[in-house]
Amino acid sequence: MKIGVIVPQGWTGEYKGWNAVDAWQRTRAVAKQAEALGFESIWLFDHFHTVPRPTLEITFEAFTSLAALAAETSRVRLGHIVLCAAYRNPALTTKMISTLDAISAGRAELGLGAGWKRDEWRAYGYGFPDAPERLAILKDTLEVARAMMSDDRATYSGKHLHVDGAINVPKPVQQPRVPIVVGGNGPNVTWRLAARYADELNLDGLTPAEVKDALPIIRARCAEIGRDPASLAVSVHTWWEQITNAGAARSELLAGYRELGVSRVIALVRDAADSDEALERWAADARAAGAELA
């Protein structure tokens, strides 16, 4: 099991009172430290203002920030956890992730989800369609992304989105395409979309006990379409509140995921915004749990 680090970007209020230049330098430093400590990947949230309440504090935009971090690192994989499909035109998203793959020499991951943060959608002018429509937009986005990363001129017409002869050059460095991660906990639609389109399903905040209950359903979603369940990796985004206690409790949590066959755990260590020791302790706990660090 590998470990990914969500680097600070301000979304959870970790940069309250900071100025933007100093905050960015800290984000940059944490990304470089994560690579030096042997973590497998670095990630950013796709959010525009703070949680749980929108405040006048820093939240760095995810795509531009990750492109900058690609140039600052050389080994770690790079992803969003996860991009809201409706926030960007899907053809543009595919063009951007393909460019990021070139910038990073083949280290990008395309994380996609349906989106959920109502206040953010409305504040930025996206409205807030109901869950079935948001999931239908996710499906169309996955279709467009896969077509544009494989076809010379991609054409697709869906319920909400379409492309007509869209060219995506350069193609991703990774072949056959940038790995696709679908994020979400919906067993009826999201997990079926992951089974059909993704390389990895990222579960959001589930405990090891909840993951154990989910795994048979995830396997069944693959079996429905004749896919080998072993070909769909399952990862977990562990919420920062779940890992506040360093030491044996965190190692036990991580070991629980590893024993279930979880491919990687991705987490924000909020204290890393203020302390170099925070990531060092996280790395030590991960190693104690038997996780893989470089």
Backbone as CSV, one residue per row, in Angstrom:
resi,resn,N_x,N_y,N_z,CA_x,CA_y,CA_z,C_x,C_y,C_z
1,MET,0.839,-1.202,0.000,0.000,0.000,0.000,0.871,1.246,0.000
2,LYS,0.534,2.181,-0.895,1.275,3.424,-1.010,0.548,4.536,-0.248
3,ILE,1.267,5.625,0.004,0.712,6.745,0.753,0.872,8.030,-0.058
4,GLY,-0.235,8.733,-0.245,-0.213,10.027,-0.905,-0.459,11.148,0.091
5,VAL,0.125,12.297,-0.179,0.010,13.459,0.698,-0.755,14.566,-0.027
6,ILE,-1.828,15.029,0.590,-2.501,16.238,0.111,-1.742,17.421,0.696
7,VAL,-1.139,18.228,-0.149,-0.323,19.328,0.357,-1.227,20.499,0.741
8,PRO,-0.815,21.308,1.709,-1.655,22.428,2.142,-1.941,23.385,0.978
9,GLN,-3.206,23.831,0.900,-3.567,24.848,-0.086,-4.541,25.869,0.480
10,GLY,-4.898,25.684,1.749,-5.735,26.650,2.433,-7.186,26.262,2.596
11,TRP,-7.651,25.225,1.889,-9.075,24.916,1.862,-9.644,24.639,3.253
12,THR,-8.886,23.996,4.123,-9.386,23.672,5.462,-9.042,24.740,6.492
13,GLY,-8.613,25.907,6.020,-8.282,26.999,6.926,-6.865,26.970,7.451
14,GLU,-6.023,26.093,6.892,-4.666,25.980,7.414,-3.802,27.198,7.110
15,TYR,-4.248,28.062,6.191,-3.495,29.282,5.881,-4.207,30.539,6.383
16,LYS,-5.034,30.398,7.400,-5.711,31.558,7.967,-4.685,32.568,8.475
17,GLY,-4.804,33.801,7.988,-3.901,34.864,8.420,-2.601,34.957,7.644
18,TRP,-2.335,34.012,6.741,-1.110,34.047,5.944,-1.285,35.004,4.771
19,ASN,-0.156,35.523,4.264,-0.221,36.183,2.955,0.052,35.141,1.877
20,ALA,-0.386,35.442,0.665,-0.383,34.441,-0.399,1.025,33.982,-0.775
21,VAL,1.976,34.893,-0.803,3.342,34.530,-1.211,3.949,33.559,-0.204
22,ASP,3.823,33.866,1.083,4.374,32.969,2.102,3.641,31.621,2.100
23,ALA,2.321,31.659,1.912,1.562,30.410,1.884,1.998,29.537,0.716
24,TRP,2.188,30.140,-0.454,2.620,29.337,-1.593,4.003,28.735,-1.351
25,GLN,4.890,29.496,-0.769,6.217,28.955,-0.488,6.134,27.767,0.464
26,ARG,5.159,27.802,1.386,4.995,26.669,2.286,4.418,25.462,1.548
27,THR,3.440,25.687,0.678,2.902,24.595,-0.142,4.026,23.933,-0.938
28,ARG,4.829,24.760,-1.552,5.967,24.270,-2.338,6.929,23.452,-1.472
29,ALA,7.230,23.949,-0.279,8.169,23.261,0.606,7.611,21.915,1.062
30,VAL,6.299,21.859,1.365,5.707,20.598,1.809,5.719,19.574,0.672
31,ALA,5.456,20.016,-0.544,5.506,19.094,-1.687,6.897,18.500,-1.849
32,LYS,7.902,19.337,-1.729,9.284,18.860,-1.868,9.652,17.940,-0.699
33,GLN,9.185,18.266,0.496,9.455,17.409,1.644,8.781,16.056,1.480
34,ALA,7.540,16.051,0.985,6.829,14.790,0.776,7.608,13.884,-0.176
35,GLU,8.147,14.465,-1.235,8.954,13.674,-2.160,10.208,13.152,-1.479
36,ALA,10.884,14.000,-0.714,12.123,13.598,-0.051,11.884,12.495,0.981
37,LEU,10.710,12.494,1.610,10.405,11.498,2.634,9.949,10.165,2.053
38,GLY,9.755,10.107,0.737,9.427,8.838,0.103,7.961,8.584,-0.150
39,PHE,7.090,9.594,0.069,5.683,9.404,-0.240,5.490,9.202,-1.741
40,GLU,4.466,8.445,-2.095,4.279,8.040,-3.492,3.728,9.145,-4.366
41,SER,2.913,10.042,-3.792,2.190,11.005,-4.615,1.831,12.232,-3.795
42,ILE,1.549,13.349,-4.523,1.015,14.546,-3.884,-0.276,14.932,-4.600
43,TRP,-1.198,15.551,-3.848,-2.549,15.797,-4.332,-3.026,17.160,-3.872
44,LEU,-4.026,17.672,-4.570,-4.704,18.898,-4.167,-6.210,18.702,-4.270
45,PHE,-6.952,19.379,-3.387,-8.406,19.419,-3.486,-8.815,20.357,-4.622
46,ASP,-9.946,20.067,-5.248,-10.477,20.970,-6.276,-11.591,21.818,-5.655
47,HIS,-11.181,22.804,-4.866,-12.143,23.687,-4.212,-11.673,25.126,-4.325
48,PHE,-12.624,26.043,-4.208,-12.367,27.459,-4.506,-12.354,28.358,-3.282
49,HIS,-13.080,27.962,-2.242,-13.021,28.733,-0.999,-13.191,27.788,0.186
50,THR,-12.967,28.313,1.373,-12.726,27.479,2.542,-13.953,26.687,2.987
51,VAL,-13.669,25.663,3.787,-14.664,24.783,4.379,-14.497,24.849,5.910
52,PRO,-15.545,24.713,6.721,-16.942,24.489,6.332,-17.672,25.769,5.911
53,ARG,-17.136,26.941,6.268,-17.748,28.210,5.876,-16.842,28.926,4.900
54,PRO,-17.389,29.519,3.847,-16.567,30.343,2.957,-16.086,31.592,3.693
55,THR,-14.777,31.754,3.774,-14.197,32.915,4.436,-13.223,33.600,3.487
56,LEU,-12.807,34.781,3.866,-11.867,35.545,3.045,-10.435,35.130,3.351
57,GLU,-10.175,33.841,3.171,-8.847,33.263,3.401,-8.391,32.534,2.142
58,ILE,-7.123,32.250,2.093,-6.496,31.645,0.920,-7.047,30.251,0.643
59,THR,-7.395,29.998,-0.619,-7.546,28.638,-1.149,-6.940,28.666,-2.549
60,PHE,-5.787,28.048,-2.735,-5.131,28.035,-4.043,-5.890,27.139,-5.017
61,GLU,-6.006,27.598,-6.263,-6.678,26.808,-7.306,-5.851,25.572,-7.641
62,ALA,-6.551,24.471,-7.890,-5.900,23.162,-7.921,-5.055,22.911,-9.162
63,PHE,-5.551,23.252,-10.356,-4.844,22.852,-11.568,-3.575,23.675,-11.768
64,THR,-3.672,24.998,-11.603,-2.476,25.823,-11.763,-1.443,25.472,-10.700
65,SER,-1.912,25.210,-9.481,-0.987,24.873,-8.401,-0.266,23.557,-8.680
66,LEU,-1.010,22.547,-9.157,-0.378,21.252,-9.399,0.625,21.329,-10.544
67,ALA,0.346,22.154,-11.550,1.309,22.325,-12.633,2.608,22.934,-12.102
68,ALA,2.480,23.918,-11.196,3.684,24.507,-10.608,4.453,23.484,-9.781
69,LEU,3.740,22.649,-9.032,4.398,21.633,-8.210,5.039,20.541,-9.062
70,ALA,4.490,20.305,-10.258,5.126,19.350,-11.166,6.541,19.788,-11.513
71,ALA,6.716,21.085,-11.683,8.035,21.608,-12.031,8.985,21.630,-10.841
72,GLU,8.429,21.509,-9.629,9.242,21.549,-8.408,9.653,20.160,-7.930
73,THR,9.105,19.107,-8.544,9.341,17.743,-8.097,9.819,16.897,-9.275
74,SER,10.291,15.692,-8.973,10.804,14.842,-10.058,10.329,13.400,-9.987
75,ARG,9.806,12.956,-8.841,9.450,11.543,-8.690,7.984,11.320,-8.352
76,VAL,7.427,12.113,-7.436,6.069,11.842,-6.950,5.048,11.953,-8.069
77,ARG,4.011,11.130,-7.963,2.887,11.259,-8.860,2.025,12.439,-8.419
78,LEU,1.197,12.952,-9.356,0.521,14.228,-9.155,-0.952,14.097,-9.505
79,GLY,-1.840,14.454,-8.563,-3.257,14.318,-8.858,-4.130,15.279,-8.078
80,HIS,-5.386,15.332,-8.478,-6.421,16.095,-7.782,-7.383,15.120,-7.130
81,ILE,-7.830,15.470,-5.938,-8.667,14.544,-5.199,-9.995,15.215,-4.816
82,VAL,-10.934,15.228,-5.723,-10.833,14.957,-7.155,-11.378,16.178,-7.862
83,LEU,-11.078,16.310,-9.165,-11.651,17.399,-9.942,-13.164,17.258,-10.018
84,CYS,-13.874,18.365,-9.837,-15.313,18.375,-10.058,-15.553,18.442,-11.561
85,ALA,-16.208,17.427,-12.100,-16.338,17.303,-13.553,-16.977,18.538,-14.185
86,ALA,-17.940,19.145,-13.511,-18.693,20.245,-14.119,-17.983,21.594,-14.033
87,TYR,-16.881,21.687,-13.292,-16.214,22.975,-13.134,-15.463,23.414,-14.385
88,ARG,-15.121,22.466,-15.258,-14.330,22.794,-16.447,-14.867,22.014,-17.639
89,ASN,-14.826,22.626,-18.794,-15.173,21.918,-20.015,-14.338,20.634,-20.097
90,PRO,-14.936,19.488,-20.400,-14.193,18.227,-20.337,-13.056,18.131,-21.351
91,ALA,-13.236,18.747,-22.519,-12.156,18.731,-23.496,-10.974,19.549,-22.988
92,LEU,-11.266,20.696,-22.356,-10.198,21.509,-21.782,-9.514,20.765,-20.640
93,THR,-10.296,20.107,-19.779,-9.713,19.329,-18.695,-8.753,18.276,-19.233
94,THR,-9.158,17.588,-20.305,-8.305,16.548,-20.887,-7.050,17.151,-21.491
95,LYS,-7.187,18.289,-22.144,-6.022,18.986,-22.683,-5.067,19.384,-21.562
96,MET,-5.620,19.882,-20.466,-4.796,20.314,-19.335,-4.072,19.148,-18.678
97,ILE,-4.768,18.027,-18.462,-4.114,16.900,-17.799,-3.066,16.276,-18.715
98,SER,-3.299,16.302,-20.026,-2.301,15.778,-20.961,-1.055,16.658,-20.968
99,THR,-1.264,17.974,-20.891,-0.131,18.893,-20.801,0.613,18.693,-19.488
100,LEU,-0.129,18.511,-18.392,0.518,18.251,-17.108,1.335,16.968,-17.150
101,ASP,0.852,15.972,-17.886,1.606,14.728,-18.003,2.938,14.958,-18.720
102,ALA,2.929,15.847,-19.716,4.176,16.181,-20.405,5.107,16.979,-19.493
103,ILE,4.559,17.972,-18.791,5.370,18.782,-17.876,6.065,17.910,-16.843
104,SER,5.353,16.883,-16.377,5.867,16.043,-15.291,6.563,14.781,-15.777
105,ALA,6.733,14.629,-17.085,7.359,13.436,-17.664,6.607,12.162,-17.286
106,GLY,5.256,12.253,-17.326,4.447,11.062,-17.154,4.095,10.726,-15.721
107,ARG,3.780,11.750,-14.912,3.446,11.494,-13.504,2.023,11.899,-13.127
108,ALA,1.208,12.284,-14.088,-0.123,12.812,-13.781,-1.155,11.708,-13.558
109,GLU,-2.155,12.006,-12.742,-3.331,11.166,-12.532,-4.555,12.053,-12.747
110,LEU,-5.570,11.554,-13.412,-6.787,12.320,-13.656,-7.863,11.868,-12.676
111,GLY,-8.024,12.628,-11.601,-9.058,12.345,-10.612,-10.321,13.114,-10.928
112,LEU,-11.460,12.432,-10.974,-12.734,13.059,-11.339,-13.849,12.597,-10.405
113,GLY,-14.744,13.543,-10.085,-15.924,13.235,-9.303,-17.086,14.112,-9.724
114,ALA,-18.251,13.862,-9.148,-19.456,14.590,-9.535,-19.570,15.945,-8.856
115,GLY,-18.862,16.158,-7.742,-18.947,17.418,-7.018,-20.104,17.433,-6.034
116,TRP,-19.938,18.253,-4.968,-20.930,18.213,-3.897,-21.104,19.540,-3.156
117,LYS,-20.140,20.452,-3.226,-20.140,21.618,-2.325,-21.057,22.714,-2.874
118,ARG,-22.291,22.686,-2.428,-23.349,23.536,-2.969,-22.987,25.025,-2.960
119,ASP,-22.461,25.534,-1.834,-22.185,26.972,-1.746,-21.143,27.406,-2.769
120,GLU,-20.212,26.522,-3.053,-19.157,26.808,-4.016,-19.714,26.848,-5.442
121,TRP,-20.514,25.863,-5.787,-21.143,25.826,-7.106,-21.900,27.126,-7.358
122,ARG,-22.714,27.510,-6.398,-23.575,28.671,-6.609,-22.784,29.967,-6.604
123,ALA,-21.795,30.069,-5.743,-20.997,31.294,-5.686,-20.252,31.540,-6.990
124,TYR,-19.835,30.475,-7.649,-19.052,30.604,-8.876,-19.897,30.508,-10.145
125,GLY,-21.206,30.498,-9.993,-22.075,30.595,-11.158,-22.377,29.303,-11.872
126,TYR,-22.177,28.158,-11.201,-22.459,26.872,-11.825,-23.875,26.379,-11.556
127,GLY,-24.646,27.126,-10.775,-25.923,26.592,-10.323,-25.667,25.460,-9.348
128,PHE,-26.592,24.551,-9.217,-26.344,23.312,-8.461,-27.347,22.264,-8.905
129,PRO,-27.054,21.584,-10.024,-27.980,20.561,-10.509,-28.128,19.427,-9.504
130,ASP,-29.204,18.662,-9.641,-29.406,17.552,-8.717,-28.377,16.453,-8.963
131,ALA,-28.313,15.507,-8.038,-27.288,14.465,-8.091,-27.313,13.664,-9.390
132,PRO,-28.480,13.252,-9.903,-28.460,12.512,-11.169,-27.841,13.299,-12.321
133,GLU,-28.104,14.599,-12.370,-27.504,15.402,-13.450,-26.010,15.555,-13.250
134,ARG,-25.570,15.774,-12.007,-24.126,15.899,-11.761,-23.415,14.595,-12.138
135,LEU,-24.034,13.467,-11.849,-23.433,12.178,-12.202,-23.451,11.946,-13.710
136,ALA,-24.494,12.427,-14.386,-24.534,12.314,-15.844,-23.435,13.162,-16.484
137,ILE,-23.158,14.323,-15.907,-22.055,15.159,-16.392,-20.724,14.436,-16.175
138,LEU,-20.580,13.781,-15.025,-19.363,12.994,-14.771,-19.201,11.905,-15.821
139,LYS,-20.278,11.194,-16.139,-20.200,10.138,-17.155,-19.729,10.712,-18.490
140,ASP,-20.336,11.819,-18.918,-19.933,12.431,-20.185,-18.471,12.858,-20.152
141,THR,-18.041,13.402,-19.027,-16.641,13.836,-18.894,-15.691,12.660,-19.033
142,LEU,-16.033,11.535,-18.421,-15.198,10.337,-18.539,-15.134,9.847,-19.979
143,GLU,-16.248,9.883,-20.677,-16.268,9.486,-22.091,-15.360,10.400,-22.920
144,VAL,-15.485,11.704,-22.702,-14.678,12.656,-23.469,-13.199,12.462,-23.166
145,ALA,-12.858,12.322,-21.892,-11.455,12.180,-21.507,-10.829,10.944,-22.130
146,ARG,-11.505,9.831,-22.062,-10.948,8.607,-22.628,-10.809,8.721,-24.144
147,ALA,-11.810,9.305,-24.803,-11.738,9.435,-26.261,-10.590,10.353,-26.673
148,MET,-10.445,11.477,-25.977,-9.421,12.443,-26.387,-8.006,11.978,-26.078
149,MET,-7.866,11.063,-25.120,-6.526,10.556,-24.830,-6.150,9.370,-25.719
150,SER,-7.087,8.923,-26.568,-6.777,7.781,-27.433,-6.984,8.074,-28.912
151,ASP,-8.016,8.829,-29.264,-8.327,9.068,-30.677,-7.598,10.294,-31.206
152,ASP,-7.253,10.268,-32.500,-6.625,11.447,-33.107,-7.583,12.632,-33.141
153,ARG,-8.828,12.347,-33.495,-9.878,13.371,-33.500,-11.089,12.768,-32.788
154,ALA,-11.298,13.213,-31.556,-12.316,12.598,-30.711,-13.681,13.203,-30.983
155,THR,-14.675,12.323,-31.115,-16.060,12.747,-31.279,-16.912,11.960,-30.296
156,TYR,-17.729,12.692,-29.565,-18.642,12.059,-28.605,-19.804,13.009,-28.385
157,SER,-21.001,12.452,-28.330,-22.193,13.247,-28.049,-22.953,12.589,-26.911
158,GLY,-22.971,13.265,-25.762,-23.654,12.742,-24.592,-24.868,13.565,-24.231
159,LYS,-25.433,13.263,-23.102,-26.641,13.958,-22.666,-26.363,15.426,-22.376
160,HIS,-25.168,15.716,-21.837,-24.852,17.084,-21.428,-23.642,17.678,-22.143
161,LEU,-22.736,16.835,-22.615,-21.461,17.315,-23.135,-21.134,16.622,-24.448
162,HIS,-20.352,17.302,-25.280,-19.959,16.674,-26.538,-18.653,17.272,-27.027
163,VAL,-17.983,16.531,-27.893,-16.841,17.016,-28.667,-17.038,16.563,-30.109
164,ASP,-16.455,17.304,-31.018,-16.632,17.011,-32.447,-15.298,17.168,-33.153
165,GLY,-14.574,16.058,-33.301,-13.275,16.103,-33.954,-12.216,16.795,-33.125
166,ALA,-12.286,16.678,-31.803,-11.350,17.368,-30.910,-9.964,16.729,-30.978
167,ILE,-8.962,17.555,-31.235,-7.566,17.111,-31.297,-6.905,17.384,-29.952
168,ASN,-6.181,16.402,-29.457,-5.473,16.541,-28.182,-4.023,16.132,-28.378
169,VAL,-3.216,17.093,-28.798,-1.784,16.859,-29.011,-1.033,17.925,-28.231
170,PRO,-0.082,17.557,-27.371,0.475,16.209,-27.248,-0.459,15.254,-26.514
171,LYS,-0.434,14.005,-26.972,-1.070,12.946,-26.221,-0.306,12.766,-24.899
172,PRO,-0.934,12.144,-23.908,-0.216,11.899,-22.662,1.068,11.105,-22.874
173,VAL,2.047,11.380,-22.040,3.274,10.586,-22.047,2.950,9.146,-21.655
174,GLN,2.108,8.987,-20.640,1.704,7.654,-20.204,0.755,7.031,-21.228
175,GLN,0.971,5.780,-21.504,0.132,5.068,-22.453,-0.468,3.829,-21.799
176,PRO,-1.723,3.522,-22.104,-2.514,4.105,-23.184,-3.081,5.484,-22.899
177,ARG,-2.983,5.952,-21.614,-3.507,7.262,-21.247,-3.102,7.551,-19.815
178,VAL,-3.369,8.775,-19.376,-3.228,9.123,-17.968,-4.190,8.249,-17.148
179,PRO,-3.719,7.639,-16.056,-4.631,6.848,-15.220,-5.803,7.692,-14.717
180,ILE,-6.981,7.096,-14.725,-8.202,7.787,-14.301,-8.627,7.269,-12.929
181,VAL,-8.841,8.206,-12.010,-9.327,7.911,-10.664,-10.720,8.514,-10.532
182,VAL,-11.708,7.700,-10.241,-13.055,8.202,-9.951,-13.234,8.207,-8.447
183,GLY,-13.675,9.351,-7.907,-13.855,9.481,-6.473,-15.314,9.546,-6.085
184,GLY,-15.673,8.837,-5.005,-17.037,8.917,-4.501,-17.484,7.643,-3.831
185,ASN,-18.557,7.757,-3.059,-19.038,6.641,-2.251,-20.373,6.066,-2.710
186,GLY,-20.847,6.470,-3.887,-22.158,6.004,-4.335,-22.100,4.642,-4.979
187,PRO,-22.662,3.617,-4.362,-22.561,2.258,-4.910,-23.358,2.034,-6.172
188,ASN,-24.427,2.786,-6.382,-25.305,2.512,-7.516,-24.834,3.144,-8.811
189,VAL,-24.314,4.363,-8.750,-23.896,5.052,-9.968,-22.379,5.257,-10.008
190,THR,-21.821,5.892,-8.970,-20.392,6.219,-8.999,-19.530,4.980,-9.140
191,TRP,-19.837,3.929,-8.380,-19.014,2.728,-8.463,-19.189,2.020,-9.799
192,ARG,-20.346,2.129,-10.409,-20.521,1.573,-11.760,-19.714,2.382,-12.777
193,LEU,-19.673,3.699,-12.622,-18.854,4.520,-13.512,-17.376,4.171,-13.348
194,ALA,-16.950,3.974,-12.112,-15.558,3.588,-11.875,-15.241,2.252,-12.531
195,ALA,-16.148,1.291,-12.384,-15.925,-0.025,-12.980,-15.804,0.065,-14.493
196,ARG,-16.576,0.943,-15.111,-16.592,1.030,-16.566,-15.444,1.883,-17.124
197,TYR,-15.056,2.937,-16.408,-14.155,3.930,-17.013,-12.809,4.109,-16.306
198,ALA,-12.686,3.697,-15.052,-11.545,4.123,-14.251,-10.507,3.027,-14.065
199,ASP,-9.340,3.468,-13.673,-8.281,2.559,-13.241,-8.287,2.398,-11.728
200,GLU,-8.911,3.361,-11.047,-8.904,3.370,-9.580,-10.195,4.004,-9.079
201,LEU,-10.743,3.438,-8.017,-11.872,4.019,-7.305,-11.356,4.533,-5.979
202,ASN,-11.579,5.838,-5.725,-11.143,6.437,-4.466,-12.359,6.634,-3.562
203,LEU,-12.345,5.957,-2.416,-13.422,6.047,-1.442,-13.130,7.185,-0.476
204,ASP,-14.168,7.934,-0.129,-13.981,9.174,0.616,-14.329,9.003,2.083
205,GLY,-13.294,8.944,2.932,-13.490,8.962,4.372,-13.959,7.667,4.997
206,LEU,-13.999,6.577,4.255,-14.477,5.316,4.815,-13.437,4.703,5.755
207,THR,-13.904,4.160,6.860,-13.046,3.444,7.789,-12.702,2.077,7.211
208,PRO,-11.712,1.385,7.773,-11.445,0.027,7.291,-12.666,-0.882,7.360
209,ALA,-13.465,-0.774,8.410,-14.671,-1.612,8.500,-15.643,-1.305,7.374
210,GLU,-15.786,-0.026,7.043,-16.683,0.360,5.953,-16.134,-0.069,4.602
211,VAL,-14.822,0.004,4.440,-14.211,-0.472,3.197,-14.447,-1.972,3.042
212,LYS,-14.308,-2.710,4.117,-14.540,-4.170,4.065,-15.941,-4.468,3.567
213,ASP,-16.930,-3.690,4.035,-18.309,-3.897,3.586,-18.497,-3.473,2.131
214,ALA,-17.731,-2.481,1.686,-17.883,-1.959,0.327,-17.271,-2.873,-0.727
215,LEU,-16.212,-3.560,-0.383,-15.446,-4.293,-1.398,-16.277,-5.326,-2.170
216,PRO,-17.145,-6.109,-1.542,-17.943,-7.052,-2.348,-18.846,-6.356,-3.357
217,ILE,-19.360,-5.185,-3.008,-20.218,-4.444,-3.939,-19.390,-3.909,-5.102
218,ILE,-18.200,-3.402,-4.798,-17.314,-2.901,-5.856,-16.955,-4.034,-6.817
219,ARG,-16.653,-5.188,-6.277,-16.344,-6.340,-7.136,-17.546,-6.714,-7.996
220,ALA,-18.724,-6.616,-7.410,-19.934,-6.946,-8.170,-20.159,-5.957,-9.307
221,ARG,-19.834,-4.690,-9.085,-19.978,-3.685,-10.146,-19.059,-4.015,-11.326
222,CYS,-17.880,-4.529,-11.029,-16.984,-4.953,-12.105,-17.541,-6.192,-12.806
223,ALA,-18.019,-7.143,-12.025,-18.532,-8.383,-12.606,-19.718,-8.132,-13.524
224,GLU,-20.503,-7.102,-13.243,-21.670,-6.785,-14.070,-21.297,-6.533,-15.529
225,ILE,-20.091,-5.991,-15.744,-19.669,-5.658,-17.107,-18.541,-6.565,-17.588
226,GLY,-18.310,-7.655,-16.867,-17.292,-8.612,-17.276,-15.871,-8.149,-17.042
227,ARG,-15.679,-7.229,-16.116,-14.334,-6.739,-15.811,-13.756,-7.522,-14.648
228,ASP,-12.479,-7.820,-14.720,-11.782,-8.463,-13.616,-11.700,-7.465,-12.455
229,PRO,-12.314,-7.758,-11.304,-12.269,-6.811,-10.196,-10.857,-6.446,-9.752
230,ALA,-9.912,-7.352,-9.965,-8.539,-7.070,-9.564,-7.916,-5.947,-10.386
231,SER,-8.524,-5.618,-11.539,-7.971,-4.575,-12.392,-8.414,-3.173,-11.979
232,LEU,-9.342,-3.071,-11.019,-9.782,-1.772,-10.498,-9.179,-1.584,-9.112
233,ALA,-8.163,-0.733,-9.027,-7.560,-0.451,-7.728,-8.556,0.304,-6.853
234,VAL,-8.478,0.076,-5.548,-9.328,0.782,-4.591,-8.419,1.530,-3.615
235,SER,-8.627,2.833,-3.530,-7.862,3.666,-2.609,-8.821,4.382,-1.670
236,VAL,-8.262,5.055,-0.673,-9.073,5.753,0.324,-8.511,7.147,0.557
237,HIS,-9.387,8.139,0.518,-9.049,9.465,1.022,-9.458,9.500,2.490
238,THR,-8.464,9.522,3.374,-8.718,9.574,4.809,-8.804,11.029,5.242
239,TRP,-9.904,11.421,5.848,-10.087,12.809,6.251,-9.072,13.191,7.327
240,TRP,-8.696,14.456,7.329,-7.664,14.909,8.261,-8.076,14.688,9.712
241,GLU,-9.387,14.744,10.011,-9.823,14.518,11.395,-9.573,13.081,11.847
242,GLN,-9.456,12.152,10.882,-9.266,10.742,11.234,-7.826,10.402,11.587
243,ILE,-6.905,11.310,11.331,-5.482,10.983,11.533,-4.794,12.003,12.434
244,THR,-5.552,12.622,13.329,-4.948,13.657,14.177,-4.052,13.073,15.258
245,ASN,-4.286,11.834,15.665,-3.502,11.222,16.743,-2.337,10.434,16.175
246,ALA,-1.139,11.003,16.267,0.054,10.340,15.749,0.396,9.127,16.600
247,GLY,1.134,8.195,15.982,1.605,7.035,16.715,0.815,5.785,16.423
248,ALA,0.599,4.975,17.470,0.023,3.644,17.291,-1.373,3.676,16.672
249,ALA,-2.195,4.676,17.039,-3.567,4.727,16.511,-3.557,4.935,15.003
250,ARG,-2.704,5.808,14.524,-2.637,6.032,13.067,-2.073,4.815,12.357
251,SER,-1.057,4.215,12.922,-0.481,3.029,12.296,-1.503,1.899,12.223
252,GLU,-2.300,1.754,13.279,-3.338,0.715,13.273,-4.378,0.986,12.193
253,LEU,-4.769,2.254,12.033,-5.724,2.616,10.982,-5.170,2.261,9.607
254,LEU,-3.934,2.663,9.350,-3.318,2.384,8.049,-3.152,0.886,7.821
255,ALA,-2.768,0.160,8.854,-2.613,-1.292,8.721,-3.948,-1.944,8.377
256,GLY,-5.030,-1.404,8.920,-6.350,-1.936,8.593,-6.666,-1.816,7.118
257,TYR,-6.329,-0.682,6.526,-6.528,-0.519,5.083,-5.619,-1.465,4.299
258,ARG,-4.363,-1.545,4.706,-3.405,-2.392,3.975,-3.861,-3.840,3.962
259,GLU,-4.368,-4.328,5.096,-4.783,-5.725,5.185,-5.973,-6.035,4.287
260,LEU,-6.748,-5.019,3.929,-7.890,-5.201,3.025,-7.499,-5.127,1.550
261,GLY,-6.237,-4.798,1.275,-5.789,-4.693,-0.099,-5.966,-3.316,-0.713
262,VAL,-6.211,-2.291,0.115,-6.303,-0.915,-0.385,-4.981,-0.544,-1.052
263,SER,-5.053,0.045,-2.234,-3.844,0.308,-3.019,-3.051,1.505,-2.508
264,ARG,-3.773,2.529,-2.037,-3.094,3.666,-1.428,-4.068,4.442,-0.555
265,VAL,-3.504,5.120,0.421,-4.241,6.035,1.286,-3.718,7.435,1.019
266,ILE,-4.641,8.369,0.858,-4.306,9.756,0.552,-4.865,10.622,1.664
267,ALA,-4.040,11.496,2.238,-4.511,12.273,3.385,-3.814,13.620,3.458
268,LEU,-4.543,14.583,4.003,-3.982,15.882,4.359,-3.539,15.831,5.814
269,VAL,-2.268,16.110,6.047,-1.754,16.285,7.402,-1.732,17.798,7.646
270,ARG,-2.768,18.320,8.298,-2.946,19.775,8.375,-1.777,20.465,9.057
271,ASP,-1.174,19.809,10.049,-0.080,20.436,10.777,1.148,20.661,9.912
272,ALA,1.189,20.034,8.742,2.339,20.239,7.846,2.433,21.679,7.360
273,ALA,1.340,22.442,7.437,1.394,23.857,7.064,2.305,24.647,7.995
274,ASP,2.484,24.158,9.225,3.266,24.901,10.226,4.499,24.167,10.722
275,SER,4.608,22.883,10.409,5.647,22.079,11.052,6.248,21.064,10.093
276,ASP,7.582,21.049,10.001,8.263,20.025,9.213,8.119,18.648,9.855
277,GLU,7.966,18.633,11.164,7.906,17.355,11.868,6.614,16.597,11.589
278,ALA,5.563,17.304,11.187,4.274,16.640,10.993,4.354,15.554,9.930
279,LEU,4.968,15.861,8.785,5.092,14.846,7.731,6.083,13.758,8.125
280,GLU,7.097,14.117,8.874,8.050,13.105,9.328,7.355,12.081,10.221
281,ARG,6.489,12.555,11.113,5.739,11.635,11.979,4.770,10.777,11.163
282,TRP,4.128,11.386,10.138,3.218,10.640,9.268,3.964,9.539,8.517
283,ALA,5.164,9.854,8.044,5.971,8.847,7.345,6.345,7.704,8.286
284,ALA,6.709,8.042,9.521,7.077,7.007,10.489,5.895,6.105,10.801
285,ASP,4.705,6.687,10.970,3.521,5.887,11.249,3.146,5.006,10.058
286,ALA,3.336,5.531,8.858,3.034,4.745,7.661,3.976,3.550,7.551
287,ARG,5.237,3.771,7.792,6.193,2.655,7.741,5.866,1.609,8.803
288,ALA,5.483,2.071,9.988,5.117,1.131,11.053,3.913,0.282,10.680
289,ALA,3.059,0.825,9.806,1.869,0.084,9.348,2.168,-0.843,8.174
290,GLY,3.412,-0.835,7.701,3.770,-1.682,6.568,3.518,-1.076,5.218
291,ALA,3.283,0.243,5.175,3.073,0.927,3.894,4.388,1.081,3.155
292,GLU,4.284,1.292,1.817,5.473,1.438,0.980,5.850,2.910,0.873
293,LEU,7.069,3.239,1.278,7.651,4.548,1.027,8.974,4.349,0.332
294,ALA,9.290,5.269,-0.585,10.528,5.106,-1.370,11.746,5.272,-0.471
